[in-house]
Amino acid sequence: MAGVEGLAAALAALRDEIDAVTDKFMTLRNENAPKEQIVEVQESLKNLKAKTVDITKEILALDPTWKEPKREKKTTVKAKKEAPAPKAKTAQPVKQVSATASHELGIQYPKGEDFSKWYTDVLKKAQLIEYYDISGCYILRPWAFSMWECIVNFFDAEIKKLGVLNASFPLLVSKSALEREQDHIAGFAAEVAWVTQSGQSDLDIPVAIRPTSETIMYPAYAKWIRSHRDLPLKLNQWANVVRWEFKHPVPFLRSREFLWQEGHSAFATLDEAAVEVRQILELYRRVYEELMAVPVVAGKKSEGEKFAGGYYTTTVEAFIPQNGRGIQGATSHCLGQNFSKMFNINFENEGGDRVFAWQNSWGLTTRTLGVLIMVHGDDRGLVLPPRVAPIQVVIVPVYKSDTSNDALDKRGAEIVDELTAAGVRAHYDDRKYNPGWKYNHWELRGVPLRIDIGPNDLKNGTSVLVRRDANKDPLNKLPKETVNNDVLCAHVVKLLDTIQNSLFEAAKKERDSRLSTVRTWDEFMAALDKGNIVLAPWCDEIDCEEEVKDKSVGKVAEKISEEEAKQRAAKAAAEAKEQQRHRLNALIAKYQAELAALDGQVAQQHEKEKEKEHEKEKAKEAKLEKEKELEKPTTTTTTTTASSAAAKEEDGEESVPNFGLKAAPKTLCKPFEQPPLPEGALCFSCGKKAKEWTLWGRSY
């Protein structure tokens, strides 16, 4: 193990060097040093980190059980300057912790250079998630969950104004219920996770973990709805669901388990259902635009993109400028009477006739957090709109080491009390770290506003305000503003609204600059290749949408007759039945093998019993042999067939290659706000008569 020891010593030396360079980096940044110096030190830091990774890999190759020992990080103690009246940068006479002790060296990957690594870096450094040992499942840390709670609190209060009540339904759904609506299950079949065992025993009938709850809730609706007096029924549940996607999972955007709300309503008429569809969609728009400061386009999904088994789907679509992708923000579906007929949700109307209910379903997920991070984040880390920030204002004291700081702490507590009384989420950070460390800590987490207070501010009756959103360049300091304490509270409240509006306007300006209006196929492809979303006249036909997907990636759409299409569908159905038959035969073979093994054990036991009886008879007849010792039982081994093969997970926490984005464009929505369609306008793709403008884009 001499090689391991030598490499470990080299690794420890590198860690010490990283500590020293990190201190230098933070000092240069806090003192607003020339950009060239900061970049040079930053590059040196990256190279050192890369070396530590290489050495660690070498050690693990020699000894897979090796773990790096805990170490005390070295801090750089600076000599006092002789210059008169330097700015106070040390805290009270308590041991200070340097920036190196935090593991938070700022965001390593620039957003504009490597978007996927930047995203992963922000998630980890801002302490939003922790990776879990099941790929696609993540731990939401308190900072992320608090952001989600801001959304939950707003939306929950608003739907209750519409008469929606919260409830809770089971996590598991039976196979028969899930498969009752064939179009519905077809849309989720590849994503359904099944529970097939209880302990060591196979379940006779597997049960699914809910991918969505229509098939769980609607049998109960059929019991509860009997008369028109029982309508409308509007229920919502805040829950988690599992969709075992085979695509590459990405935290918040595409995970195998996520949090959401799902609302399910039943009405007597289609008109009533249609009203609620738009009411809920408007609330989703408000979540994105008014809370998260993210602009969205509200519209209707195409037939090819609507909810499986639904009547029609409405959506709010957001845009990620960094990679030119659209992303579905939230959906509100009108299910029509499809599910009510499947689950026999009928009622007696006022005329005495029994009719089926009209239903809606609608959902919003933690995908919202991923959209927020990507739209507003910068090279410093998160940038949070005040309305979804767990802490809207943080107060950081700048302590003097040679005097009492009680007055500063008292003033900090007063500011918190004043802001809290005004409805502001404020926090006083009196931890024993130096100010530069705290600045970095809160900038990473995107706190909208920071208030600095020092001894001079106490004397002058002022506070220093620093906006998180004011400067996107991490190599430059954020601009400061000095405010008199007598107007501080009112100024902060007003400034938070300014920050909220500023973030929305900046995001909207960026989105609008990347929204192209086209009339022809060549214009369409040129706009897509620039990373834009595209508004184009369209015929609104499913075949045309599929052709667009094929043509855009160089495929030639195959023209087939209706009869051939039916034959192919019949062939596919027959193949599916044949696969099911093979699965059943395999299951039968498994049970037969287990039964044969059990029969073998029973036969062996019978043989043993016969042998024992035979020995007893021999002992009696001979009357000369001593009583024999009982033989030790022989252990028998039963061979069982594995019920399923474990799927190999190939995606690690760092591997998020381009977020698994789709290369082919698709319809995002048919916007409700339509520009005038020129008379005689033709579909940009197939040349048929255009029916309306449609928003297209490459999408998550």
Secondary structure, 3 states (H helix, E strand, C coil): CHHHHHHHHHHHHHHHHHHHHHHHHHHHHHCCCCHHHHHHHHHHHHHHHHHHHHHHHHHHHHCCCCCCCCCCCCCCCCCCCCCCCCCCCCCCCCCCECHHHHCCCCCCCCCCCCHHHHHHHHHHHCCCEEECCCCCCEEECHHHHHHHHHHHHHHHHHHHHCCCEECCCCCEEEHHHHCCCHHHHHHHHHHCEEEEEECCEEEEEEEEECCCCHHHHHHHHHHHCCEHHHCCEEEEEEEEEECCCCCCCECCCECCEEEEEEEEEEECCHHHHHHHHHHHHHHHHHHHHHHCCCCCEEEECCCCCCCCCCCEEEEEEEEECCCCEEEEEEEEEEEECHHHHHCCCEEECCCCCEEECEEEEEEEECHHHHHHHHHHCECCECCCCHHHCCCCEEEEECCCCCCCCHHHHHHHHHHHHHHHHCCCCEEECCCCECHHHHHHHHHHCCCCEEEEECHHHHHHCEEEEEECCCCCCCCCCCCEEEEEHHHHHHHHHHHHHHHHHHHHHHHHHHHHHCEEECCCHHHHHHHHHCCCEEEEEECCCHHHHHHHHHHHCCCCCCCCCHHHHHHHHHHHHHHHHHHHHHHHHHHHHHHHHHHHHHHHHHHHHHHHHHHHHHHHHHHHHHCCCCCCCCCCCCCCCCCCCCCCCCCCCCCCCCCCHHHHCCCCCEEEEEECCCCCCCCCCECCCCCCECCEEEEEECEC
